[in-house]
Amino acid sequence: MSPFRLLTLSLLTRGSFLASPLSARSVVWKVSVIRRMFLLVAIMLAFAGIGAGAPISRGEGQFAIDAAAQENLLDLAWLAPVPDDLDVEGYGLTYGVYQTAAGSGVSVYGNPGPLIPYDEAFHGAGAQQTYYQLLSLRSDDDPDVVARQVSTVLAEFGTDDEAETGFAAVADVFAAYDQTRTPPEVGDEAVALRAEFTTADGRAYQELRILVRTGRFLADVALDDYTGDAPAISELTPLAELLVKRLENPETVEGPGLGVQVVRLVGEDLTTFHDYYTRRGGDEVPAEGERTSLRESDDAYFDEAGGTDFYYYTAEVLPTDEDPTIVSLNVDLRSFADDERATDYLDTAAQDWADVGGTAYQDVEVVDDVEQLGDGSVAVSYVQDSSYGSVAGYRIWVQLGDRVAAVELDGDPAISLSTAEDMAEMQLACLEDE
């Protein structure tokens, strides 16, 4: 993803607004959060055995390190559908949330606050991890509104029996839906459901969803139509079949595993904004409403730079009347064709980022005395205006072999360099243990 595209994502996050309407069960972007001064920071590793570390300071509060990890974690983000998997052209990536440590109970949609019944259905059955993704198609008549959306939730359980329990529990959440007479013949068990809803701004839409279990995996796929057409089961069944095929044979779509190599913030008072691949196998993933010319320009740029797969993550704790603290973490993880291409990218990353920041960042300075991590690291400090006031922090790039992770941590109170370095070191651990 180019610096321009990343800057655009950052600005969208800071404004905390949504460009298109979502269903009632989709993401809540404006939030009331942080009711406590302790925020858990989880190192999502690909295997167990990393013990909890000591707290590190952040302003007047603290971060606690919670090393929640699993063995042989499958990268569900890589198995999720991309726009090219759909029969209709024009879909773009809108949103994603990866919960790689779901055992303690998490918001599948990445929202703050107490768990909803949908979340509890997965947690109660013992889901180990979940991935939620939303793809949107803009209207031909009005490109500012959405015509259709495809949402996918993938879940991994420890056993087939747990997944079977999860299937029944999730299906029960949708008890008010109308069930089709003939279930789709896909996976070990499946059900197709229909319902009609109205958004908060008065837009009516019709929803078709297929819930399917295969082995110890669960897929919940929904198609929402805002144009007045009832989606046909034949439109959604091929996607359910594709996901079942991938979940049953993940080795056939083996990816770089970047989705499970990202350090993530966790906690009840956290909102996730971005958590998905932006580049896969040397091709940019189309974003909702993105100009084709921009995407093609990025493709050409990163083809020349040797960029193969990119993953982008953003999560924030925003202020409330009770607590004005702001914390934001961005991770931009990139893999390249070889170590040399990754080194070339690292060599100019800090200055390139400082040059493109423009009015979105102030007081940008390259940090000369940043701790050297992995195969090399560079950093910048900055101040940035947000909808909630000024925040300050650091962006640290760290290289390990053919991968470079940019870890951007800021907040109010301002993030210290030592805290940002600690976060970058946690991100390095995620790379080292892969």
N, C-alpha and C positions, 0 to 999 in steps of 0.2 A: 504494500500500500504506500502510495507516495506521501511525502510530507504534507501536501495540500489536503489529501483525503483524510489523513490523521488529524490535521488541524480542524477540519470540518466536523469530524466526530467529536473532538474535544469541545468545540463550541456548542454542539447540540446537547452534550451532556451537561455543560455548565448552565445552560438555560433551563434544563429540566422540563422540556416540553416535547410533545409528540406531534409529528407532522401528519399523521393519518389516524383515523379512528380504529380502535381495536374492540374485540368482543369483551363482554363483561368479565370473562375469566382470563383475559390477557393482562398485560403489564400495567401496573399503577406507577406512573412516573413521578408525580408530585407526592412527596411523602412527609410524614411526621416521624422523625427518627431520633436516635441516640438518647435513650433514657438512662444511660449509665456511662461512666467514664472509662470503663475497660472494654476494649474491642479485641475480640479473638482474631488472630492472624493464623490461618492454616497453611502449612506447607503441603500442598497436594502432590504427594510423591507416587511413584508407580509401584512401590512396595512398602511393606510394613517394617517396623524395627527402628524408626528414628524417634528418639525420646524427646519429650517436651523440653524446651530451652528456657533460659531465664528471661524475665521481662526486660523490655527495652523501653527507654523513655520516649515520650512524644508530648512536647509541651508540658502541660500540667498533669496529663494523664499517662497511661501506659498502654503498650501493646503486650498481650500475652501470646506466646507461641503455642499453638495447638497442632501437633504433628499427627493429624488424622490421615491415615494412609491404608492402602490395601495392596495385596499382592496381585500382580499380573492384571492391572487395571486396563480394561479395554477402552479405547478412545471413541466414545459414543458420538462426539462431535464430528468425527470423520465419517461415521456411518450415516449421519443424518442427511436428508435430501438437499440438493442444491438446485438452483433454478433450472439447470440443464436436464434434471431428472423429470421435469414436468413437461407435459405435452404442449402447453400453451407458452408462447414466447412473451417476454415482458416482465416476468416475476423477478423480484429482487429481494435480497436479504434485509430483513427489518430488525431482527432481535434474536438473541440467544442467551441462555443461562445454563451453565454447567455446574452441577452439584456433585463433585467427585467424592464427597464423604457424606452420603445421605443417611447413614445409619442412625444418627442422633435426631433426625427429623429436620427437614429443610423446606423452604419455600421453593417448589418446583419452578415457579415463574420468577423467582428472584425478588419478591416483594418483602418489605419490612413488616414487622408486627407478628402477631400470633399466626400459627398455621391454620389453613382453611381445610375443610373436609377432604378436598382433593389431595392435599399434601399428606394428611393423616392416613389416607388409603394406602399410599406408597410406604409411608413410615411403618404403619402397623403390620404390613406384610413382610418387612425386612429388606426394603430396597437398599442396595449398596451404593448406587449412583443413579442420577437422572440427568438427562439433557433435554432442554426445551428450545425449540427454534421456530421462528415465524418468518414466512415468505409472503410478500404482498405484491399484488398486481394493481397498478394505477388505472383509473378509468380513462378510456379513449376520449370521452366527452369532456372530462374535467380532470386534468392530471394532478390536481391538488387533493383529490379524494381517492380512496381505495375502492376497487371494484370487487376484488376477491382476495382472500387470505388463506394460506395453508399453514396450519400449525402442526408440529410434531413433538411428541414427548416419547423419548426412549428411556427405558429403565432396565437396570440389571439387578437380578436377585441372586442370592447364594445358591439356591436350589430350584428345581422345577416346581416343587410343592409350594415354595414361597411365592413364586411367580403366579401360580394358579390361584393362591389366596389373594394376591395383589390384583389379578384380573377381576375376581369377583367383587373385591372391595371398590375398585375404580368404577366398575359397571354399576354398582349400587349408588355411587355418587350421581350418576346420570339416570336415576330411576324415573325422573319426570319426563324424560325423552320418549319419543315413540320409537319402538323397536321394529325394524323391518321384519317381514314374515320369514324371508329366507336369508340367513346369515351368509356372508361371503365365505367361500371355500379357500381359506388362507390360514396358514399356521396350524397350531394344535387346537386352538379354539378362537372364535372371533364373533363379534356382534356388530351390527350396523345400527346407528341411532340417528334420529332426526329431531330438530326443534327449531323454533322461530324466536327471535329476540329483537329488542330495540335498544340501540345505544343511548347513552346519556344525552346526546345531542339530537335524538329523534330519528336516527337512521335505522330502518328495519333491515334485518338480514336473516337468511335461512342457513342453517348449519347441518351438515352431514358429517358424522364421525364414524370411524371404524376403529374399534378396540380389538387388538389381536395379541395373543400370546404364542410364543414359540420357544419351547424349552424353558430356560430360566430368564427369558427376556420378555418385555412387554412393550408394545408400541401403541400409542394413542394418536391417531391422525385425524385431523378435522379440516373440512373445507367450508369456509364461510362465504356466502354470496350476498353482495349488497345491491345487485342489479334487479332483483325480483325473480330470478330464476332459481328453481330448486335444483341443487346439484344432484346429478345422477350417480348411483352407486358405481356404475362403470367408469366414472371419471376418477374415483378415489381408489378403487380396488387395485389398479396397477401399481400405485405408489405403496400400498400396504404390502403387496407381493414383493416389491423391490426391497423394502425394509426387512421383511422376513428372510429373504435370501441373503442379505448382508449380515444379519444377526446370526443366522445359522452357519454362515461361512465367512467370518470376518477376515480370514487370511486372503480371500480373493480380492479384497479391497484394502489391503494393508497400506496404511498411511504412515506419516512421520511421527505420530503420537504427540503432537504439540499440545493438544487439548488437555493432556494429563501432565504437562510439564510446566504449567503456569502456577505461580504463587497467587493465592486468592485470599481476600478478606472474607471472614465468615462471622455470623452473629445475627441475632434477631433484628438489630437496628440498622441493617445494611440493605441498600438497593443496588442491584446489578443492572448496568446499562448496556454493556457490550460484552459478549463472551462467545466468539465464533471465529472460524477461519475466514480470512479475507482473500487468501490466495491459496490455490490447491493445484498441485502438480504443474506448476508453471503458468497457471491461468488465474486472472483476477476473478473473484466471485462477484457477480453483479449485485449492487446494493439498490434498495428500493428508491426509485426516482432518480437514479444516477444517470448522467449523460453518457451515452455510449462512447463519445469521443474522449471523455476523461478516462474511462476504463481502458480503452484501447491505447491511450497514451501511457498509462501505467504499465500495461502489459509489455509494451515495447521497452520502456525504461528498465523494468526489472528483468526482462529477458536478457538484456545486455549486461545487467549487473549480476546475473546468475542467481536471482532469487527464485526459489522453488515453492515454498509453503510459508504462509504468514498466519499468525493467530493474534487476535486483538481482544483485550479484556479491560473493562472499566467498571469500578464499583465505588460507591460513595456513602459516607455517613454525613447527613446534612443537619443543619442546626434546627433547634426548636426553642420555644420560649424558656424551657427548663434548662437547656444546655446549648450554648452557642458554638460548640466545637464543630469543626468541619474537617473531614479526612477524605482524601480521594487517592485511589491507586489506579494507575494505568499500566498495563504490561503489553508491549508490542514485541512479540516473539517471532523471529524470522529464521528460516533455514535456507542455506545457499547450496549451490552445486558442489562446493568444496571449501576447505578451510581458507584457502587463499582469497576466494571471493568474499567470504565473511570478514576477513581481515581488512580487505579493501573498503568494505562498507563501514567498519568500525573506525577506520583512520579518519574519515571525514564526517562521521555521524554528528558529532557535537556541533561543529561549525555549520554544517548544513541545516541542522535543526534551528540553531540560533538565527540563521539568515532568513528562514521562512516563517519564523514566529510572528513577525509583524506586530500589529497592534494588539494581538491576543495576549502577548506576554510583554512584561516590562522588566527592566533591570536584568536582562539575560547576560550571564557571564560564564565563560568556560572555567571550570574548576581544575586547577593545576595539581592540587595535592590530594585528589581522590584516591582511595585505597585501590590497589591493583588486585583484581579478582580474576580467577579463571585464566584464560589466555590473553587477557587484556581488558581494560575498562577505561572509559572516559565519562565526563559528566558536565552538566551545566546547572547553574542555579537560576531561579527566576521568581518573579512575582506575577500573579495573574488575577484579573478581575473576574468575579463570578456573580451570579444573581444574588448571592448571599454575602457578598463582601470580598475583600482582597484575601487571597491565599498565597502562600509562599512555600517553596520546596525545591526539590532537585529531580533531575532526570539523569539516570545512570545507565550507560550501556555496558553490558558485560558479555564477553565472547567465550564460548566453549566449543572448540572444533568448528564445525560448519554452521553453528547456530549463534545468533546474537539476540539478546533480550534487552530491550529498553524498559527500565523500571522507573516510572514517574510517580513520585509520592509528594503530595502537598497538603496543606491544611491551614487552619487558623485555630490555635496558635501555629506559628510557622514550624515546619519540619526542620530538624537539625540535620547537618550532614552525616553525623554518626548514625542517626536513625535511618536515613535513606540508604546508607551503606549496608546497614544490617538487613534491610529489606532486599537489596540487591544480592546480598550473600545468600539469603533464603532462596531467591530465584535461581541462583547458581546451583544450590543443592538440588533443586528440582531437575536441573539439566544433568548434573553429575550422576544422579541415581537412575537415569533412564537407560 
